[in-house]
Structure formats: C-alpha cells, structure tokens
Amino acid sequence: MGPHAGAGVTDANGIVIDASDHILMPGFVDSHLHAWEGQLRGMSPDADFDQYLEVAHKSLGTFYRPHDTYIGNLLTSLVSLYAGVTTIVDNSHNSRTADHSSAAVEALFDAGIRAVHAAAAPRFGDWDQQWPGDIDRLQAEYFPSADQLVTLRMMDTTADADSWRFAHERGLWVSSEMGADWVDNLVDLHKQNLVTETHTFNHCLGLTEEEWQIIADTGVKVNVCPRSDTLFGLGPSFPAIDEALAFGIRPGLSMDNELSYGVDMFSEMSVLTHLQRGRVHQRRNAAEPDLPEPISADDAIEFATLRGAENAGLIDKVGSIEVGKEADLILIDTTAPNTIPATDPVATVVAYAHPGNVSAVFVGGNVRKWDGHLIGVDMHAVRTVAEQSRDWIVEQARKQETA
C-alpha cells in the first residue's frame, strides 16, 4: 500500500486489477459460525431454538460421519467466500471423534478460507469423550504455527472452569455461547481469574450489569447475532447491541448457523441497523429516558469487519485495509441494478448490496472468487456430495424414528 506501491510491477511479477466501478473493502469476518451444519441448510426455516436443538443436535447431528463433517465445513466455507466472508470462527460443536475434528480442519484447509477452528464437544448423543484432550493432537498435527491461514482455539458451550484452564495452559483462545439461559457462573469464573482477553463470547443475551462490567474490564471480545437471536427466540429475542455499546464494547457480527437463513453479512448488517434504530425510535416515541444512540451504517461495517477480526484474535492481520495486514479483500460491483448509483459506498454496502454483487474475493492476496464465480471449485460435484450427505443423515434419523 502507498503512493509508490505499484512501482516495478509488470505482467511477469504481478497482476493489475481494474477496480473501477467497484467498492474495495476488507473481507467480512464472521465471529461465530457452526460450519459443520452446512448440508442442513434450509432444513428448518421456521424453527425456534428448541426446534433447532431437536433437528440439528438431538437428531441429525448424532448421525454425522467424519465425511459429513467435512462436507458441512466445506460447503459453509465456500458459501462464505462467495458472500465475501473471508474469515470465519468455526464453532465446531459436533466433534464426535478425533476423525470428525480432523475432517473439519481439513475441509477448512481445502476451501482456502481464513478460519479459526474452535473444537468442541457435541451437545447430545454418543461420542468418544476425546475432547478436550484431542486438542493437543490437533495442535501437533495441523497447527505447527500460529501464522497460518487456519488456526486453532477451543469452543466450550458449558463455561467449565477446568476446560478454560486447559485452554489457558496451552495459550488457546476460548469461544463460548454466553447468555443467562446457558451460563450462570461467569462471576465465579472471573473470581478464579479465568475470564481474560483471550475469550470470545457469542450472543451475550440477558446478562447482568455485573457480568457486562466483567466483560468490559477483562477485554473479552463480544459478537451479536441479529438474525439468530430474533428468529430462534434466544434470550430476550433481541441482539445485545445496546448493552454492549453501553459498556464501551464494539461487537462483531455472527451468523450462527444456516438451518433457517443463509450466510449473508449484508443481511446481518441491515437487520441489525433496522432493529436497533427501530427500538430507539420506539423508546423515543414512548418518552423513555437515557436513550442509546442509533447505530450508523459506518458502525455496521466496522462490526462486520474490524470487530469480527478482534473476535477471531486476528486484528493484527485482517479486518481493515492497512499497511502490514494481509490482503483479505473483496470487490463489490456498483454497476448492478441494486447498486447504481453508488452515491455513498458505505450506504451501498450496508443497505443495498447482496452476496451476488461480490465480484472478487481475495484471501491473503490469493483469488478465491473472480467475476462472480468461485475459483477452482466444481460446484456440480459439491452439490452432489452435499445432497448425498444430507440424504444419508436424514435417512438414518428416519430409520431411528421407525425402529
């Protein structure tokens, strides 16, 4: 980057890209996504949280083979890249065996996405009880360096003190589903000095002021889930954006899973903006005191990029276009019917664009999408194996129901 950055570039040693009629911006960062569920996309469009648990975790997830985990992670990674999401935090809470974890990691490698694999135990059904010990094997086998495209952390759905100590001893970050309905021991964990800046908390629903103050004081990273929280009816059924901002916390955004809606950070930004501003207007009309400020389109882009990078522990690498960072970039076409005229690029991104407008995606400077198409991907083959995996899993569940 810089005024002389192109000096010396020739056809032999570089590629010159004509980005006129495009918006250049950092790739989106999804702070929390259960990538293993990729082939379950659209399975439950009208589900609430109990129905989601029934379908994904208590039923279909229990039949996953390592091959199915690979397909799910691959499919989610590819649709993320297509949608301009260059980094995902893969909250992999269906690691039934060591082979399942290996398959999840290998899919991330093969997809060419930047990812943080957060290995976790299944929530229901039989499994090998290999977690968290198997994380040591994953570290040795797949993650010889912290400076690689896919990195490792732990996901702990129970906020267990021993698990958090296990992660801290290995220098690993921890991602956790955080909310009053799931975690009731955050204050106790803080008293044990186990809540640190190397934690990412997803959702953060229904927390007390004391718990929010702990998060703010310790530097925990937070992400909110505008579509998941409202559609599934999680906690108070509203993303905790105002609560986070009130404590000086700038959250990332995350999409959670694809059972009921697709990977689309444009929708996530738009939904958050509409929900939050709508509630502010509603409270103003009711003459309520101490109103939060309405969030802006600039805020939404920051949450979807830079703050996502913070949640991923990668803010020194990605999330913004800066000297010294890696080239995780996307180009958004401004000649499409929905993006012309691109009067304000920020408004265009947040309020008008969609994944189909992402014409190019670069991860670490490598082209992953070009001219609207994923590079080096046989989508017919991907569709075939995804459908086969989905059909096999569903058939096993039906056999169990009729047994």
C-alpha beads as a LAMMPS data file, in Angstrom:
LAMMPS data file: protein, C-alpha beads

403 atoms
402 bonds

1 atom types
1 bond types

-500.0 500.0 xlo xhi
-500.0 500.0 ylo yhi
-500.0 500.0 zlo zhi

Masses

1 110.0

Atoms # bond

1 1 1 0.000 0.000 0.000
2 1 1 1.089 3.555 -0.604
3 1 1 1.659 6.036 -3.427
4 1 1 4.542 4.016 -4.897
5 1 1 3.267 0.516 -4.141
6 1 1 2.884 -0.336 -7.823
7 1 1 6.416 0.581 -8.768
8 1 1 8.134 -2.306 -10.507
9 1 1 5.004 -4.343 -11.068
10 1 1 4.973 -5.942 -14.503
11 1 1 2.995 -8.644 -16.274
12 1 1 5.728 -11.070 -15.236
13 1 1 5.635 -10.467 -11.493
14 1 1 2.173 -9.181 -10.678
15 1 1 -1.438 -8.776 -11.657
16 1 1 -3.019 -5.378 -12.224
17 1 1 -6.736 -5.294 -11.460
18 1 1 -9.049 -2.674 -12.851
19 1 1 -11.320 -1.985 -9.880
20 1 1 -13.192 0.927 -11.396
21 1 1 -16.948 0.684 -10.860
22 1 1 -16.279 -1.355 -7.703
23 1 1 -16.084 -0.766 -3.971
24 1 1 -12.899 -2.163 -2.451
25 1 1 -13.231 -3.125 1.212
26 1 1 -11.910 -5.617 3.776
27 1 1 -13.428 -9.065 3.658
28 1 1 -16.180 -9.711 6.172
29 1 1 -15.354 -11.657 9.334
30 1 1 -17.964 -13.977 10.845
31 1 1 -17.264 -14.124 14.582
32 1 1 -19.224 -17.329 15.259
33 1 1 -20.481 -19.858 12.729
34 1 1 -21.246 -23.562 13.157
35 1 1 -19.806 -24.622 9.823
36 1 1 -20.439 -28.347 10.291
37 1 1 -24.157 -27.788 9.647
38 1 1 -23.670 -26.724 6.009
39 1 1 -25.666 -29.507 4.375
40 1 1 -28.566 -28.878 6.779
41 1 1 -29.132 -25.509 5.083
42 1 1 -32.832 -24.671 4.848
43 1 1 -33.842 -27.668 6.953
44 1 1 -35.925 -25.628 9.409
45 1 1 -36.901 -22.201 8.040
46 1 1 -39.422 -21.528 10.822
47 1 1 -37.622 -23.120 13.776
48 1 1 -37.403 -21.697 17.250
49 1 1 -34.420 -22.581 19.429
50 1 1 -35.916 -25.776 20.856
51 1 1 -36.730 -26.977 17.352
52 1 1 -33.224 -26.103 16.189
53 1 1 -31.753 -28.182 19.016
54 1 1 -34.080 -31.057 18.166
55 1 1 -33.209 -31.080 14.476
56 1 1 -29.504 -30.260 14.445
57 1 1 -28.186 -31.578 17.749
58 1 1 -30.518 -34.217 19.176
59 1 1 -31.357 -35.834 15.845
60 1 1 -29.386 -35.231 12.641
61 1 1 -26.092 -34.226 14.236
62 1 1 -25.833 -37.524 16.095
63 1 1 -25.548 -39.424 12.795
64 1 1 -22.701 -37.413 11.315
65 1 1 -19.781 -39.410 9.979
66 1 1 -16.384 -37.688 9.621
67 1 1 -17.184 -37.411 5.902
68 1 1 -20.365 -35.476 6.709
69 1 1 -18.431 -33.075 8.929
70 1 1 -16.015 -32.484 6.060
71 1 1 -18.874 -31.776 3.633
72 1 1 -20.615 -29.429 6.057
73 1 1 -17.477 -27.419 6.731
74 1 1 -16.535 -27.309 3.052
75 1 1 -19.983 -26.139 1.953
76 1 1 -20.180 -23.433 4.622
77 1 1 -16.670 -22.227 3.814
78 1 1 -17.447 -21.981 0.106
79 1 1 -20.701 -20.080 0.561
80 1 1 -18.889 -17.755 2.975
81 1 1 -16.233 -16.982 0.378
82 1 1 -18.901 -16.488 -2.264
83 1 1 -20.628 -13.980 0.041
84 1 1 -17.450 -12.010 0.721
85 1 1 -16.745 -13.527 4.143
86 1 1 -13.000 -14.134 4.125
87 1 1 -12.675 -15.274 7.765
88 1 1 -14.896 -17.462 9.917
89 1 1 -14.630 -18.562 13.533
90 1 1 -15.728 -22.178 13.115
91 1 1 -17.514 -23.165 16.326
92 1 1 -17.368 -26.919 15.773
93 1 1 -19.579 -28.410 18.475
94 1 1 -20.174 -31.812 16.887
95 1 1 -16.707 -33.355 17.239
96 1 1 -17.831 -36.899 17.980
97 1 1 -14.454 -38.500 17.328
98 1 1 -10.919 -37.400 16.583
99 1 1 -11.642 -38.186 12.943
100 1 1 -14.570 -35.757 12.947
101 1 1 -12.278 -32.966 14.152
102 1 1 -9.652 -33.837 11.561
103 1 1 -12.258 -33.792 8.807
104 1 1 -13.497 -30.355 9.892
105 1 1 -9.987 -28.892 9.843
106 1 1 -9.088 -30.483 6.506
107 1 1 -12.212 -29.000 4.901
108 1 1 -11.184 -25.528 6.046
109 1 1 -7.736 -26.054 4.549
110 1 1 -9.168 -27.320 1.272
111 1 1 -11.651 -24.429 0.954
112 1 1 -8.898 -21.806 1.111
113 1 1 -10.738 -19.654 3.618
114 1 1 -9.130 -17.986 6.611
115 1 1 -10.613 -19.710 9.620
116 1 1 -10.276 -20.219 13.344
117 1 1 -11.266 -23.787 14.155
118 1 1 -12.840 -23.896 17.614
119 1 1 -13.023 -27.580 18.556
120 1 1 -15.865 -28.529 20.892
121 1 1 -17.777 -31.472 22.306
122 1 1 -21.208 -32.494 20.987
123 1 1 -24.212 -31.366 22.971
124 1 1 -26.191 -34.619 22.664
125 1 1 -25.737 -38.255 21.686
126 1 1 -22.870 -40.709 21.942
127 1 1 -19.294 -39.595 21.324
128 1 1 -15.757 -40.717 22.140
129 1 1 -15.218 -38.328 25.067
130 1 1 -11.949 -37.317 23.365
131 1 1 -12.466 -33.607 23.969
132 1 1 -10.677 -31.548 25.197
133 1 1 -7.630 -33.836 25.200
134 1 1 -7.777 -34.309 21.436
135 1 1 -6.996 -30.617 21.022
136 1 1 -3.354 -31.471 21.792
137 1 1 -3.332 -33.864 18.827
138 1 1 -4.928 -31.284 16.559
139 1 1 -2.355 -28.727 17.622
140 1 1 0.549 -31.044 16.860
141 1 1 -0.839 -32.460 13.621
142 1 1 -2.419 -29.457 11.901
143 1 1 -1.239 -26.282 13.599
144 1 1 2.563 -26.150 13.755
145 1 1 2.432 -22.361 13.513
146 1 1 0.108 -19.624 14.700
147 1 1 0.963 -17.790 11.492
148 1 1 -1.114 -19.815 9.045
149 1 1 -4.417 -19.416 7.248
150 1 1 -6.309 -21.755 9.608
151 1 1 -5.644 -21.535 13.334
152 1 1 -6.933 -23.308 16.444
153 1 1 -8.866 -22.469 19.566
154 1 1 -11.368 -24.167 21.881
155 1 1 -15.112 -23.792 21.995
156 1 1 -16.732 -24.543 25.343
157 1 1 -20.521 -24.468 25.440
158 1 1 -20.694 -25.014 29.205
159 1 1 -18.290 -22.373 30.571
160 1 1 -16.455 -25.015 32.581
161 1 1 -13.551 -23.895 34.772
162 1 1 -11.411 -26.967 34.056
163 1 1 -11.873 -26.573 30.302
164 1 1 -10.941 -22.911 30.436
165 1 1 -7.804 -23.760 32.432
166 1 1 -6.951 -26.405 29.829
167 1 1 -7.126 -23.778 27.097
168 1 1 -5.215 -21.135 29.050
169 1 1 -2.378 -23.564 29.783
170 1 1 -1.968 -24.086 26.030
171 1 1 -2.261 -20.448 25.100
172 1 1 -5.521 -21.033 23.235
173 1 1 -8.466 -18.677 22.939
174 1 1 -11.908 -19.879 24.035
175 1 1 -15.241 -19.203 22.307
176 1 1 -18.397 -19.640 24.393
177 1 1 -22.136 -19.287 23.899
178 1 1 -22.882 -16.667 26.534
179 1 1 -26.274 -15.854 27.977
180 1 1 -28.327 -16.038 31.121
181 1 1 -30.110 -19.167 29.864
182 1 1 -26.812 -21.025 29.328
183 1 1 -24.156 -19.722 31.728
184 1 1 -24.728 -18.889 35.394
185 1 1 -21.147 -18.982 36.685
186 1 1 -19.410 -16.110 34.899
187 1 1 -18.874 -14.181 38.138
188 1 1 -17.318 -17.252 39.749
189 1 1 -15.054 -17.841 36.750
190 1 1 -13.938 -14.228 36.977
191 1 1 -13.082 -14.663 40.655
192 1 1 -10.842 -17.561 39.593
193 1 1 -9.060 -15.256 37.104
194 1 1 -10.293 -17.367 34.205
195 1 1 -12.027 -14.592 32.254
196 1 1 -9.409 -12.924 30.063
197 1 1 -8.939 -11.010 26.821
198 1 1 -8.444 -14.361 25.049
199 1 1 -12.170 -15.141 25.207
200 1 1 -14.866 -14.600 22.613
201 1 1 -18.462 -14.557 23.863
202 1 1 -21.245 -15.255 21.351
203 1 1 -24.771 -13.789 21.732
204 1 1 -24.358 -12.310 25.264
205 1 1 -28.072 -12.365 25.950
206 1 1 -29.759 -11.433 29.220
207 1 1 -26.529 -10.669 31.083
208 1 1 -26.495 -8.628 34.281
209 1 1 -24.706 -5.306 34.603
210 1 1 -22.092 -7.044 36.766
211 1 1 -21.440 -9.578 34.006
212 1 1 -21.192 -6.865 31.362
213 1 1 -18.738 -4.980 33.567
214 1 1 -16.600 -8.127 33.876
215 1 1 -16.559 -8.434 30.090
216 1 1 -15.590 -4.791 29.668
217 1 1 -12.910 -4.876 32.373
218 1 1 -11.233 -8.068 31.144
219 1 1 -11.242 -7.274 27.419
220 1 1 -13.401 -10.213 26.368
221 1 1 -14.460 -9.954 22.723
222 1 1 -18.212 -9.983 22.026
223 1 1 -20.325 -10.706 18.969
224 1 1 -24.060 -10.324 18.435
225 1 1 -26.307 -12.355 16.144
226 1 1 -29.085 -10.175 14.714
227 1 1 -30.914 -12.861 12.742
228 1 1 -30.268 -15.841 15.007
229 1 1 -31.334 -14.138 18.225
230 1 1 -34.579 -12.842 16.749
231 1 1 -35.563 -15.817 14.608
232 1 1 -34.855 -18.541 17.168
233 1 1 -36.130 -16.504 20.113
234 1 1 -32.881 -16.679 22.082
235 1 1 -32.887 -14.984 25.481
236 1 1 -34.805 -11.701 25.207
237 1 1 -35.010 -12.308 21.426
238 1 1 -33.113 -9.142 20.574
239 1 1 -29.393 -8.767 19.852
240 1 1 -27.465 -7.297 22.774
241 1 1 -26.127 -4.381 20.760
242 1 1 -27.230 -1.563 23.078
243 1 1 -25.975 -3.414 26.155
244 1 1 -22.545 -3.916 24.585
245 1 1 -22.229 -0.324 23.408
246 1 1 -23.336 0.999 26.807
247 1 1 -20.260 -0.662 28.323
248 1 1 -17.931 0.622 25.620
249 1 1 -17.758 -2.708 23.799
250 1 1 -17.719 -2.659 19.989
251 1 1 -19.113 -6.079 18.994
252 1 1 -18.502 -8.263 15.991
253 1 1 -21.327 -9.816 13.976
254 1 1 -22.006 -13.507 13.505
255 1 1 -24.462 -15.680 11.607
256 1 1 -24.546 -18.736 13.917
257 1 1 -25.887 -21.413 11.528
258 1 1 -27.704 -21.975 8.242
259 1 1 -30.706 -24.082 9.216
260 1 1 -33.096 -21.164 8.733
261 1 1 -31.272 -18.488 6.716
262 1 1 -28.164 -18.151 4.584
263 1 1 -24.647 -16.834 5.098
264 1 1 -25.054 -13.163 4.184
265 1 1 -23.273 -10.434 6.138
266 1 1 -25.100 -7.787 4.113
267 1 1 -28.382 -9.003 5.623
268 1 1 -26.809 -9.214 9.070
269 1 1 -25.736 -5.562 8.922
270 1 1 -29.062 -4.421 7.542
271 1 1 -31.138 -6.356 10.077
272 1 1 -29.057 -5.080 12.989
273 1 1 -29.336 -1.494 11.802
274 1 1 -33.096 -1.698 11.331
275 1 1 -33.742 -3.492 14.625
276 1 1 -31.592 -1.235 16.763
277 1 1 -32.745 2.012 15.211
278 1 1 -36.375 0.864 15.317
279 1 1 -36.116 0.208 19.037
280 1 1 -34.504 3.601 19.637
281 1 1 -37.339 5.315 17.768
282 1 1 -39.912 3.277 19.661
283 1 1 -38.425 4.249 23.008
284 1 1 -38.158 7.883 21.955
285 1 1 -41.830 7.917 20.986
286 1 1 -42.620 6.498 24.412
287 1 1 -40.635 9.339 26.010
288 1 1 -38.264 6.943 27.735
289 1 1 -35.120 8.417 29.358
290 1 1 -31.470 7.545 28.659
291 1 1 -31.898 6.509 25.039
292 1 1 -28.973 4.847 23.248
293 1 1 -27.635 6.445 20.106
294 1 1 -28.880 4.964 16.820
295 1 1 -26.118 2.966 15.162
296 1 1 -24.926 4.090 11.746
297 1 1 -24.005 2.368 8.504
298 1 1 -20.355 3.044 9.369
299 1 1 -20.874 1.220 12.681
300 1 1 -22.357 -1.782 10.893
301 1 1 -19.368 -2.139 8.559
302 1 1 -16.968 -1.815 11.485
303 1 1 -18.807 -4.585 13.358
304 1 1 -18.763 -6.844 10.276
305 1 1 -15.050 -6.414 9.587
306 1 1 -12.685 -4.964 12.184
307 1 1 -14.588 -6.105 15.270
308 1 1 -15.021 -9.538 13.739
309 1 1 -11.251 -9.673 13.345
310 1 1 -10.996 -8.844 17.047
311 1 1 -13.318 -11.735 17.897
312 1 1 -11.153 -14.031 15.777
313 1 1 -7.988 -12.882 17.536
314 1 1 -6.702 -11.692 14.166
315 1 1 -6.987 -7.919 14.361
316 1 1 -3.276 -7.577 13.566
317 1 1 -3.809 -9.498 10.315
318 1 1 -7.229 -8.693 8.880
319 1 1 -10.367 -6.592 9.248
320 1 1 -9.122 -3.378 7.664
321 1 1 -7.022 -2.189 4.741
322 1 1 -3.751 -1.164 6.371
323 1 1 -0.044 -1.401 5.721
324 1 1 1.239 -4.601 7.308
325 1 1 -2.029 -6.509 7.220
326 1 1 -2.772 -9.412 4.917
327 1 1 -4.770 -8.836 1.759
328 1 1 -8.183 -10.215 2.685
329 1 1 -10.191 -8.025 0.330
330 1 1 -13.430 -8.012 -1.619
331 1 1 -14.685 -6.051 -4.596
332 1 1 -18.360 -5.113 -4.790
333 1 1 -19.820 -4.329 -8.210
334 1 1 -21.517 -0.938 -8.404
335 1 1 -22.985 -1.402 -11.873
336 1 1 -25.766 -3.805 -10.862
337 1 1 -29.399 -2.622 -10.797
338 1 1 -29.432 -2.586 -6.998
339 1 1 -26.124 -0.743 -6.537
340 1 1 -26.466 2.127 -9.010
341 1 1 -25.939 4.928 -8.454
342 1 1 -23.348 4.222 -5.742
343 1 1 -23.802 7.651 -4.195
344 1 1 -22.328 6.628 -0.848
345 1 1 -20.172 3.468 -0.787
346 1 1 -20.897 2.793 2.891
347 1 1 -24.646 3.029 2.349
348 1 1 -24.354 0.870 -0.766
349 1 1 -22.632 -1.909 1.182
350 1 1 -24.919 -1.868 4.218
351 1 1 -28.306 -1.135 2.710
352 1 1 -28.293 -2.174 -0.951
353 1 1 -25.687 -4.795 -1.854
354 1 1 -26.004 -8.593 -1.560
355 1 1 -23.597 -11.551 -1.998
356 1 1 -24.246 -11.678 -5.730
357 1 1 -22.680 -8.230 -6.024
358 1 1 -19.354 -9.521 -4.672
359 1 1 -17.401 -9.892 -7.881
360 1 1 -13.978 -10.754 -6.421
361 1 1 -12.644 -12.161 -3.157
362 1 1 -9.002 -12.355 -2.090
363 1 1 -7.717 -14.247 0.957
364 1 1 -4.126 -13.482 1.814
365 1 1 -3.814 -11.990 -1.647
366 1 1 -4.954 -15.204 -3.340
367 1 1 -8.003 -15.098 -5.596
368 1 1 -10.927 -17.155 -4.252
369 1 1 -13.733 -15.577 -6.295
370 1 1 -13.439 -13.807 -9.627
371 1 1 -16.045 -12.319 -11.936
372 1 1 -18.747 -13.628 -9.609
373 1 1 -17.535 -17.246 -9.557
374 1 1 -15.548 -19.255 -7.029
375 1 1 -12.129 -20.215 -8.391
376 1 1 -11.081 -23.850 -8.651
377 1 1 -14.385 -25.200 -7.334
378 1 1 -16.530 -27.772 -9.140
379 1 1 -19.908 -26.674 -7.830
380 1 1 -21.680 -29.584 -9.524
381 1 1 -19.515 -32.017 -7.562
382 1 1 -20.005 -30.039 -4.339
383 1 1 -23.778 -30.053 -4.832
384 1 1 -23.757 -33.804 -5.443
385 1 1 -21.826 -34.717 -2.296
386 1 1 -23.788 -32.204 -0.207
387 1 1 -27.107 -33.722 -1.282
388 1 1 -25.807 -37.250 -0.734
389 1 1 -24.604 -36.362 2.761
390 1 1 -27.873 -34.629 3.665
391 1 1 -29.972 -37.520 2.350
392 1 1 -27.918 -40.143 4.198
393 1 1 -28.150 -38.268 7.512
394 1 1 -31.903 -37.734 7.162
395 1 1 -32.416 -41.389 6.264
396 1 1 -30.582 -42.522 9.400
397 1 1 -32.804 -40.270 11.511
398 1 1 -35.937 -41.682 9.860
399 1 1 -34.782 -45.240 10.474
400 1 1 -34.306 -44.463 14.139
401 1 1 -37.771 -42.911 14.394
402 1 1 -39.409 -46.004 12.914
403 1 1 -37.293 -48.540 14.798

Bonds

1 1 1 2
2 1 2 3
3 1 3 4
4 1 4 5
5 1 5 6
6 1 6 7
7 1 7 8
8 1 8 9
9 1 9 10
10 1 10 11
11 1 11 12
12 1 12 13
13 1 13 14
14 1 14 15
15 1 15 16
16 1 16 17
17 1 17 18
18 1 18 19
19 1 19 20
20 1 20 21
21 1 21 22
22 1 22 23
23 1 23 24
24 1 24 25
25 1 25 26
26 1 26 27
27 1 27 28
28 1 28 29
29 1 29 30
30 1 30 31
31 1 31 32
32 1 32 33
33 1 33 34
34 1 34 35
35 1 35 36
36 1 36 37
37 1 37 38
38 1 38 39
39 1 39 40
40 1 40 41
41 1 41 42
42 1 42 43
43 1 43 44
44 1 44 45
45 1 45 46
46 1 46 47
47 1 47 48
48 1 48 49
49 1 49 50
50 1 50 51
51 1 51 52
52 1 52 53
53 1 53 54
54 1 54 55
55 1 55 56
56 1 56 57
57 1 57 58
58 1 58 59
59 1 59 60
60 1 60 61
61 1 61 62
62 1 62 63
63 1 63 64
64 1 64 65
65 1 65 66
66 1 66 67
67 1 67 68
68 1 68 69
69 1 69 70
70 1 70 71
71 1 71 72
72 1 72 73
73 1 73 74
74 1 74 75
75 1 75 76
76 1 76 77
77 1 77 78
78 1 78 79
79 1 79 80
80 1 80 81
81 1 81 82
82 1 82 83
83 1 83 84
84 1 84 85
85 1 85 86
86 1 86 87
87 1 87 88
88 1 88 89
89 1 89 90
90 1 90 91
91 1 91 92
92 1 92 93
93 1 93 94
94 1 94 95
95 1 95 96
96 1 96 97
97 1 97 98
98 1 98 99
99 1 99 100
100 1 100 101
101 1 101 102
102 1 102 103
103 1 103 104
104 1 104 105
105 1 105 106
106 1 106 107
107 1 107 108
108 1 108 109
109 1 109 110
110 1 110 111
111 1 111 112
112 1 112 113
113 1 113 114
114 1 114 115
115 1 115 116
116 1 116 117
117 1 117 118
118 1 118 119
119 1 119 120
120 1 120 121
121 1 121 122
122 1 122 123
123 1 123 124
124 1 124 125
125 1 125 126
126 1 126 127
127 1 127 128
128 1 128 129
129 1 129 130
130 1 130 131
131 1 131 132
132 1 132 133
133 1 133 134
134 1 134 135
135 1 135 136
136 1 136 137
137 1 137 138
138 1 138 139
139 1 139 140
140 1 140 141
141 1 141 142
142 1 142 143
143 1 143 144
144 1 144 145
145 1 145 146
146 1 146 147
147 1 147 148
148 1 148 149
149 1 149 150
150 1 150 151
151 1 151 152
152 1 152 153
153 1 153 154
154 1 154 155
155 1 155 156
156 1 156 157
157 1 157 158
158 1 158 159
159 1 159 160
160 1 160 161
161 1 161 162
162 1 162 163
163 1 163 164
164 1 164 165
165 1 165 166
166 1 166 167
167 1 167 168
168 1 168 169
169 1 169 170
170 1 170 171
171 1 171 172
172 1 172 173
173 1 173 174
174 1 174 175
175 1 175 176
176 1 176 177
177 1 177 178
178 1 178 179
179 1 179 180
180 1 180 181
181 1 181 182
182 1 182 183
183 1 183 184
184 1 184 185
185 1 185 186
186 1 186 187
187 1 187 188
188 1 188 189
189 1 189 190
190 1 190 191
191 1 191 192
192 1 192 193
193 1 193 194
194 1 194 195
195 1 195 196
196 1 196 197
197 1 197 198
198 1 198 199
199 1 199 200
200 1 200 201
201 1 201 202
202 1 202 203
203 1 203 204
204 1 204 205
205 1 205 206
206 1 206 207
207 1 207 208
208 1 208 209
209 1 209 210
210 1 210 211
211 1 211 212
212 1 212 213
213 1 213 214
214 1 214 215
215 1 215 216
216 1 216 217
217 1 217 218
218 1 218 219
219 1 219 220
220 1 220 221
221 1 221 222
222 1 222 223
223 1 223 224
224 1 224 225
225 1 225 226
226 1 226 227
227 1 227 228
228 1 228 229
229 1 229 230
230 1 230 231
231 1 231 232
232 1 232 233
233 1 233 234
234 1 234 235
235 1 235 236
236 1 236 237
237 1 237 238
238 1 238 239
239 1 239 240
240 1 240 241
241 1 241 242
242 1 242 243
243 1 243 244
244 1 244 245
245 1 245 246
246 1 246 247
247 1 247 248
248 1 248 249
249 1 249 250
250 1 250 251
251 1 251 252
252 1 252 253
253 1 253 254
254 1 254 255
255 1 255 256
256 1 256 257
257 1 257 258
258 1 258 259
259 1 259 260
260 1 260 261
261 1 261 262
262 1 262 263
263 1 263 264
264 1 264 265
265 1 265 266
266 1 266 267
267 1 267 268
268 1 268 269
269 1 269 270
270 1 270 271
271 1 271 272
272 1 272 273
273 1 273 274
274 1 274 275
275 1 275 276
276 1 276 277
277 1 277 278
278 1 278 279
279 1 279 280
280 1 280 281
281 1 281 282
282 1 282 283
283 1 283 284
284 1 284 285
285 1 285 286
286 1 286 287
287 1 287 288
288 1 288 289
289 1 289 290
290 1 290 291
291 1 291 292
292 1 292 293
293 1 293 294
294 1 294 295
295 1 295 296
296 1 296 297
297 1 297 298
298 1 298 299
299 1 299 300
300 1 300 301
301 1 301 302
302 1 302 303
303 1 303 304
304 1 304 305
305 1 305 306
306 1 306 307
307 1 307 308
308 1 308 309
309 1 309 310
310 1 310 311
311 1 311 312
312 1 312 313
313 1 313 314
314 1 314 315
315 1 315 316
316 1 316 317
317 1 317 318
318 1 318 319
319 1 319 320
320 1 320 321
321 1 321 322
322 1 322 323
323 1 323 324
324 1 324 325
325 1 325 326
326 1 326 327
327 1 327 328
328 1 328 329
329 1 329 330
330 1 330 331
331 1 331 332
332 1 332 333
333 1 333 334
334 1 334 335
335 1 335 336
336 1 336 337
337 1 337 338
338 1 338 339
339 1 339 340
340 1 340 341
341 1 341 342
342 1 342 343
343 1 343 344
344 1 344 345
345 1 345 346
346 1 346 347
347 1 347 348
348 1 348 349
349 1 349 350
350 1 350 351
351 1 351 352
352 1 352 353
353 1 353 354
354 1 354 355
355 1 355 356
356 1 356 357
357 1 357 358
358 1 358 359
359 1 359 360
360 1 360 361
361 1 361 362
362 1 362 363
363 1 363 364
364 1 364 365
365 1 365 366
366 1 366 367
367 1 367 368
368 1 368 369
369 1 369 370
370 1 370 371
371 1 371 372
372 1 372 373
373 1 373 374
374 1 374 375
375 1 375 376
376 1 376 377
377 1 377 378
378 1 378 379
379 1 379 380
380 1 380 381
381 1 381 382
382 1 382 383
383 1 383 384
384 1 384 385
385 1 385 386
386 1 386 387
387 1 387 388
388 1 388 389
389 1 389 390
390 1 390 391
391 1 391 392
392 1 392 393
393 1 393 394
394 1 394 395
395 1 395 396
396 1 396 397
397 1 397 398
398 1 398 399
399 1 399 400
400 1 400 401
401 1 401 402
402 1 402 403
